[in-house]
Amino acid sequence: MTDKQRIAAAFSAAVASYEAAAEAQNLAATGLAERVAGLTLPPNPRVLEVGCGTGLLTRRLLPNVGGNWLITDIAPAMVDATRSALPSGSANFKVMDGERPEGIAPASLDLIVSNLAAQWFADLPAALTGLERLLAPGGRLQLTTLGWRSFGEWRHAHDLLGLSCGTPRYPTAVQLHVATGAKVDADCFTVRYEDGHAFVRALKAIGAGTPAPGYRRLSTGALRQVLAELGAPCTITYEILTVDITA
């Protein structure tokens, strides 16, 4: 099984538990929806959503933006969940890897949106370049992803114990700007968990437990040490990078 297949399978398996555990995703979707609401879009815009999940962003945006939507996710069960949450015929749906969009003509979209899906891309700068090619002149890409300060407490607990951490090294806002030329804003918030076990359970509940490629998972004993180091309760930082590209 490839890394992308593992990611898709994990998110499909989490569809029933996703929304109850997706506190950070909900907060990020709210912020992104507010940004998109301030854009000036053409009448009946052509919209692509990448990584719809269960529709947290979709439900906030589609009724207000309108237009012709293509709603996609790499996980088939997530596409089905979003489809079932929307009125019949309100959009088109497709199982698709947003890093390699298929069947979409260049310069054909007025808006591309994505909420906390792009951190799963193998090459984020290249993916953004590919998505930008799909924008019509004046089109906008508005996307959130995780920044390097995300899960800092989790990495620190590993470091204190001399253990390797499977969390990817996400980019800083400056690094992403330099790599892409896009406008990148950063915002941090924390989510409080009962203890480290609750944090790990929440990741699993949203399908986000897949480690960085090549990572060798910790032994049960080592994982228990990390969870104890986090303490109870514990807070986990999420840094949200918002990418804004105008074609």
PyMOL commands that set and color helices and strands:
alter all, ss='L'
color gray80, all
select helices_A, chain A and resi 3-13+18-21+23-37+56-65+76-85+118-120+124-132+152-160+173-180+196-206+220-230
alter helices_A, ss='H'
color red, helices_A
select strands_A, chain A and resi 46-49+68-73+92-95+109-115+135-146+183-193+234-246
alter strands_A, ss='S'
color yellow, strands_A
deselect
rebuild
show_as cartoon
